[in-house]
Amino acid sequence: MVSEPKPAGLPHPLPGAIGLSHLSAYDWEAADGVCGGSPHLHLVCTEAYVVTGGRGAVQTLSPDGYRDIPLEAGSIAWFTPGTVHRMVQGGDLRITVLMQNSGLPEAGDAVFTFPPEVLADPDRYAAAAALPTGTGPETAAAARRRRDLAVEGYLGLREALVAGDNGPYLEFQSAAARIVRDKVPTWRKLWREGALATAERTGAQLDALAAGDPGYLGEATAHEAAPTRLGGFGMCGRRDEYALPGTTLPYQEE
């Protein structure tokens, strides 16, 4: 008899060890007249938008240039690590966000497009990125200031990239990598216990099936979850969050 595969790491109720939240894009107007969120990139996580209502866009900067991707109910957009993205509000935009490597975004896998002088100073960056706790007016004002500072840096990156100069964009990526470097050991542990363990669990299940032993199905169960915070101030907008296995850390973008 083949022994049943033992789950590795933290069990995760969502397929593929992804993270999930709901977003309503900010309607605050920025310096360029555009309403929307704080431009940023992720270092090791692909992010997907599933649009459930309203309309808007996501502006992206990547090695293939600047793009303005329309968003409307039913559309999906996703972007890989290193892609700078800015959510744009076009009218009641509502999005379900799916995030690779659940647990890593909560542990700081994101860097704002602040101006170079802010990115060069770790303490100044940390102060600019932090928000007060809560969802009141003080936090809203701080989130808006943070958004405006990120837009300031983003507009310079975009202008250079559109003009054919990718130097500032590459310098921002390098600065982002420096900012998060000390977090990598923590991220590696979260990845091993989450996304990697989930994939390895599937491999063990395939081995069991190949041996004619479906005993692991005896552990089948169902999960449920409700939002643990409504209307928190995130990078892109007001977010509804869920406390799921593997995402127990406070969201560090907020």
C-alpha positions in Angstrom: 0.0 0.0 0.0 1.3 3.4 -0.9 1.3 5.9 2.0 -0.9 8.9 1.6 0.8 12.1 0.6 1.1 14.5 3.6 0.3 18.1 3.0 3.5 20.3 3.0 3.5 23.7 4.5 0.4 25.7 5.2 -2.9 24.4 3.8 -4.4 27.0 1.5 -8.1 27.1 0.6 -7.7 29.0 -2.6 -6.5 27.3 -5.8 -2.8 27.7 -6.5 -2.0 29.5 -3.3 -3.2 32.8 -4.7 -4.3 35.9 -2.8 -7.6 37.7 -3.3 -9.0 41.1 -2.5 -11.6 43.5 -3.9 -10.8 47.0 -5.0 -12.7 50.2 -5.7 -10.3 52.5 -7.6 -9.6 55.8 -6.0 -11.4 58.8 -7.5 -8.9 61.3 -6.4 -7.5 63.5 -9.2 -3.8 63.5 -9.6 -1.4 66.2 -10.9 -1.9 65.1 -14.5 -5.7 65.3 -14.2 -6.1 61.5 -14.0 -8.1 59.9 -11.1 -6.7 56.7 -9.8 -4.2 54.8 -7.6 -0.6 54.8 -6.7 1.8 53.5 -9.4 4.0 50.7 -8.2 5.6 47.4 -9.2 5.9 43.9 -7.7 9.2 42.2 -7.5 8.2 38.5 -7.6 4.4 38.4 -8.0 2.2 38.4 -11.1 -1.0 40.4 -10.4 -4.4 40.0 -12.3 -7.4 42.3 -12.4 -10.8 40.8 -13.0 -13.2 43.7 -13.6 -16.6 43.2 -12.0 -18.1 46.6 -12.6 -17.6 50.1 -14.0 -14.9 51.2 -16.3 -11.4 52.6 -16.2 -7.9 51.5 -17.3 -4.6 50.3 -16.1 -1.5 52.2 -17.3 1.7 50.0 -17.5 5.4 50.6 -18.0 7.6 47.7 -19.0 10.4 46.8 -21.4 7.8 46.9 -24.2 6.9 50.5 -23.5 3.9 52.4 -22.1 0.4 50.9 -22.4 -3.0 52.1 -21.5 -5.2 49.0 -21.2 -9.0 49.7 -21.1 -10.9 48.0 -18.3 -14.6 47.3 -18.2 -16.9 44.7 -16.6 -15.9 41.3 -17.7 -12.4 42.2 -18.9 -9.1 40.8 -17.4 -5.7 42.2 -17.3 -2.5 40.9 -15.7 1.1 42.0 -15.4 4.3 40.2 -14.5 7.0 41.2 -11.9 8.7 44.4 -12.8 5.8 46.0 -14.6 4.9 49.4 -13.2 1.1 49.7 -13.1 -1.3 52.5 -12.2 -5.1 51.8 -11.9 -7.2 54.6 -13.5 -10.7 55.3 -12.4 -13.1 55.9 -15.2 -16.4 55.5 -13.3 -17.4 53.1 -10.5 -14.5 50.8 -11.4 -14.6 47.7 -9.3 -12.0 44.9 -9.5 -11.3 41.5 -8.0 -7.5 41.2 -7.6 -5.8 37.9 -7.9 -2.2 37.8 -6.6 0.4 35.2 -7.2 2.3 33.9 -4.2 -0.2 34.7 -1.5 1.7 36.0 1.6 4.5 37.7 -0.3 2.5 40.9 -1.1 1.5 41.1 2.5 5.2 40.9 3.4 6.1 43.9 1.2 6.5 42.7 -2.4 5.7 46.1 -3.9 7.6 49.3 -4.3 6.1 52.7 -5.1 7.4 54.9 -8.0 8.5 57.6 -5.6 11.0 60.2 -7.0 14.7 59.0 -7.1 15.7 61.0 -4.1 13.1 59.2 -1.9 14.0 55.8 -3.3 17.7 56.4 -2.5 17.0 56.9 1.2 15.5 53.7 2.9 14.2 55.7 5.9 12.6 58.3 3.8 11.1 55.7 1.6 9.6 53.8 4.5 8.2 57.0 6.0 6.6 58.0 2.7 5.1 54.5 2.2 3.6 54.1 5.6 0.0 54.9 6.6 -1.7 55.5 9.9 -3.9 52.6 11.1 -7.6 52.8 10.6 -9.9 54.0 7.8 -10.6 57.5 8.9 -9.9 61.0 7.4 -6.3 61.0 8.6 -5.5 57.7 6.9 -7.3 58.9 3.7 -5.2 62.1 3.6 -2.0 60.1 4.1 -3.0 57.7 1.3 -3.6 60.5 -1.0 -0.2 62.2 -0.3 1.4 58.8 -0.9 -0.4 58.4 -4.2 0.6 61.9 -5.3 4.2 61.3 -4.5 4.1 58.0 -6.4 2.5 59.7 -9.4 5.2 62.4 -9.3 7.9 59.8 -9.8 5.8 57.8 -12.3 5.2 60.7 -14.7 9.0 61.1 -15.0 9.4 57.4 -15.8 6.6 57.4 -18.3 7.9 60.6 -20.1 11.3 59.1 -20.5 10.1 55.7 -21.7 7.7 57.2 -24.2 10.6 59.3 -25.5 12.7 56.1 -26.0 14.8 56.4 -22.9 14.4 53.4 -20.6 17.3 54.5 -18.3 15.1 55.9 -15.6 12.8 52.9 -15.7 15.7 50.5 -15.3 17.1 52.6 -12.5 13.8 52.4 -10.7 13.8 48.6 -11.0 17.3 48.5 -9.5 16.2 50.8 -6.7 13.2 48.7 -6.0 15.4 45.6 -5.8 17.7 47.3 -3.3 14.7 48.3 -1.1 13.4 44.8 -0.7 16.6 42.8 -0.6 16.6 42.3 3.1 13.1 40.8 2.9 14.0 38.0 0.6 14.7 35.4 3.4 11.2 36.0 4.8 9.7 35.8 1.3 11.5 32.5 0.6 10.0 31.0 3.7 6.5 32.1 2.8 6.9 30.8 -0.7 8.1 27.4 0.5 5.2 27.1 2.9 2.6 28.5 0.4 3.0 28.4 -3.3 5.8 25.8 -3.5 4.1 23.5 -0.9 0.8 23.7 -2.9 2.6 22.6 -6.1 4.4 19.8 -4.3 1.2 18.6 -2.7 -0.3 18.2 -6.2 2.8 16.2 -7.2 2.3 13.9 -4.2 -1.4 13.4 -5.2 -0.4 12.5 -8.8 2.1 10.0 -7.4 -0.7 8.4 -5.3 -3.1 8.3 -8.2 -0.5 6.7 -10.4 0.0 4.0 -7.7 -3.8 3.5 -7.5 -4.1 4.9 -4.0 -6.7 7.7 -3.7 -6.5 7.6 0.1 -5.6 11.3 0.3 -9.2 12.1 -0.8 -10.3 11.2 2.6 -9.0 14.6 3.7 -11.4 16.4 1.4 -13.1 19.4 2.9 -14.6 22.9 2.1 -13.6 26.3 3.3 -15.4 29.7 3.5 -14.3 33.2 4.4 -15.8 36.7 4.7 -14.0 40.0 4.5 -12.0 40.9 7.6 -11.7 44.6 6.7 -13.9 46.7 4.4 -12.7 49.8 2.7 -9.0 49.7 3.7 -6.7 52.1 1.9 -4.5 50.2 -0.5 -2.2 51.1 -3.3 -4.8 51.3 -6.0 -8.0 52.1 -4.1 -10.2 51.1 -1.2 -9.8 47.4 -0.6 -11.9 44.6 1.0 -9.5 42.1 2.6 -9.7 38.4 3.6 -7.7 36.6 6.3 -6.8 33.4 4.5 -4.2 30.8 5.4 -0.8 32.1 4.3 -1.9 35.7 4.5 -1.8 36.3 8.2 0.6 39.3 8.1 -0.8 42.8 8.0 -0.8 44.2 4.5 2.4 46.3 4.4 1.2 48.4 1.5 -1.3 50.1 3.8 
